[in-house]
Amino acid sequence: MWTWLLLGWLGLALLGGAIYARWRSERRRVPKRAEAFLEALHNAVASVGDGVSLGGIVPGRFTGVFVVDGQETPVPLQPLRGHWEAFPHDLPQIVKRLVGEIREDGLDRTNDFDFGELATDILPQIRSVSWIEENSPAFGDGRLVYRPLGPDLAVCYVIDDSWSMVFVCEGHLRQWRRAEEELFGLARRNLAERTDAETGNRIHRGDPIVVRSADGYAAARLLLLDVDQADDILVALPDRDVLWIGEAGDADLGDLMARNAEENAQASRPVSSTLYRVSDGVLTGCE
């Protein structure tokens, strides 16, 4: 009898081990399948041509940010992945058709916006000057509205709603009969209202703080800093969703610069690998 009991327990143990091993195997396969899909998606998007890219994946959600002609549109990826798993060779054609639909129905034109209705949705973005030059024509209504910020950064503006993030261009200003200075003040106020009081106050004073957010405006919150009161502080903006403010003091600049450059190299939406110093109201790069 004891022999049969032992054999029974052994059988259950072996069955349990097999189930556990299969579960572990399934857990390993899922990320690999997701990685394979994302690689195929990147290749499919790249094959569409100029003006189209995959800006990244929304943290915590299987949603891709398609950048089409300078505008960001979130797209749920699960339906695409389901079709890809059944018909992998169809993905490039499906992505091409999707981009066409975004261009036809999803992209907004300058005359689609009424300033009075969207004033509270205008927000600032900090981008590198090189990014501005790569994504903006030199002249015309399509030229991005921006102002210089420090040696290699610029402030540009977006209209942010639940569907897309549209960059403000000269055509918008002409239609609205507004100046960039008005836009700057409005965008800063809107950003301050979307920032919790404690974070906003610490940034305003220049207190040491690290801000990481998924709303796309962590780096832009540098604009909430009172630069006239800032006394020799260091600033890093490795990614659009990261802002670091610290006191200069006896900080090891070499180490901080290396860490910032490393995070910038791994960033999904990089801004700058430079470590900046704010002193006497001026933003300069550390060397």
Secondary structure as the mmCIF struct_conf table of DSSP 4:
data_model
#
loop_
_struct_conf.conf_type_id
_struct_conf.id
_struct_conf.beg_label_comp_id
_struct_conf.beg_label_asym_id
_struct_conf.beg_label_seq_id
_struct_conf.end_label_comp_id
_struct_conf.end_label_asym_id
_struct_conf.end_label_seq_id
HELX_RH_AL_P HELX_RH_AL_P1 TRP A 2 ALA A 46
TURN_TY1_P TURN_TY1_P1 SER A 47 VAL A 48
TURN_TY1_P TURN_TY1_P2 ASP A 50 GLY A 51
STRN STRN1 VAL A 52 ILE A 57
TURN_TY1_P TURN_TY1_P3 PRO A 59 GLY A 60
BEND BEND1 ARG A 61 ARG A 61
STRN STRN2 THR A 63 VAL A 68
TURN_TY1_P TURN_TY1_P4 ASP A 69 GLY A 70
STRN STRN3 GLN A 71 PRO A 76
HELX_RH_AL_P HELX_RH_AL_P2 GLN A 78 ALA A 86
HELX_RH_3T_P HELX_RH_3T_P1 PRO A 88 ASP A 90
HELX_RH_AL_P HELX_RH_AL_P3 LEU A 91 GLU A 101
HELX_RH_PI_P HELX_RH_PI_P1 ILE A 102 GLY A 106
HELX_LH_PP_P HELX_LH_PP_P1 LEU A 107 ARG A 109
HELX_RH_3T_P HELX_RH_3T_P2 THR A 110 ASP A 112
HELX_RH_AL_P HELX_RH_AL_P4 PHE A 115 LEU A 118
HELX_RH_3T_P HELX_RH_3T_P3 ALA A 119 ASP A 121
STRN STRN4 ILE A 122 SER A 128
HELX_RH_AL_P HELX_RH_AL_P5 VAL A 129 ASN A 135
BEND BEND2 SER A 136 SER A 136
BEND BEND3 ALA A 138 GLY A 140
TURN_TY1_P TURN_TY1_P5 ASP A 141 GLY A 142
BEND BEND4 ARG A 143 ARG A 143
STRN STRN5 LEU A 144 LEU A 144
HELX_LH_PP_P HELX_LH_PP_P2 VAL A 145 VAL A 145
STRN STRN6 TYR A 146 LEU A 149
TURN_TY1_P TURN_TY1_P6 GLY A 150 ASP A 152
STRN STRN7 LEU A 153 ASP A 160
BEND BEND5 SER A 162 TRP A 163
STRN STRN8 MET A 165 PHE A 167
STRN STRN9 CYS A 169 CYS A 169
HELX_RH_AL_P HELX_RH_AL_P6 GLU A 170 TRP A 176
TURN_TY1_P TURN_TY1_P7 ARG A 177 ARG A 177
HELX_RH_AL_P HELX_RH_AL_P7 GLU A 180 GLU A 193
TURN_TY1_P TURN_TY1_P8 ARG A 194 ARG A 194
BEND BEND6 THR A 195 THR A 195
HELX_RH_AL_P HELX_RH_AL_P8 ALA A 197 ARG A 205
TURN_TY1_P TURN_TY1_P9 GLY A 206 GLY A 206
STRN STRN10 ILE A 209 ARG A 212
BEND BEND7 ALA A 214 GLY A 216
TURN_TY1_P TURN_TY1_P10 ALA A 218 ALA A 218
HELX_RH_3T_P HELX_RH_3T_P4 ALA A 219 LEU A 224
BEND BEND8 LEU A 225 LEU A 225
TURN_TY1_P TURN_TY1_P11 VAL A 227 GLN A 229
BEND BEND9 ASP A 232 ASP A 232
STRN STRN11 ILE A 233 ALA A 236
BEND BEND10 PRO A 238 PRO A 238
STRN STRN12 ASP A 239 ASP A 239
TURN_TY1_P TURN_TY1_P12 ARG A 240 ASP A 241
STRN STRN13 VAL A 242 GLU A 247
TURN_TY1_P TURN_TY1_P13 GLY A 249 ASP A 250
HELX_RH_AL_P HELX_RH_AL_P9 LEU A 253 ALA A 265
TURN_TY1_P TURN_TY1_P14 GLN A 266 GLN A 266
BEND BEND11 SER A 268 ARG A 269
STRN STRN14 PRO A 270 PRO A 270
BEND BEND12 SER A 273 SER A 273
STRN STRN15 LEU A 275 SER A 279
TURN_TY1_P TURN_TY1_P15 ASP A 280 GLY A 281
STRN STRN16 VAL A 282 GLY A 285
#
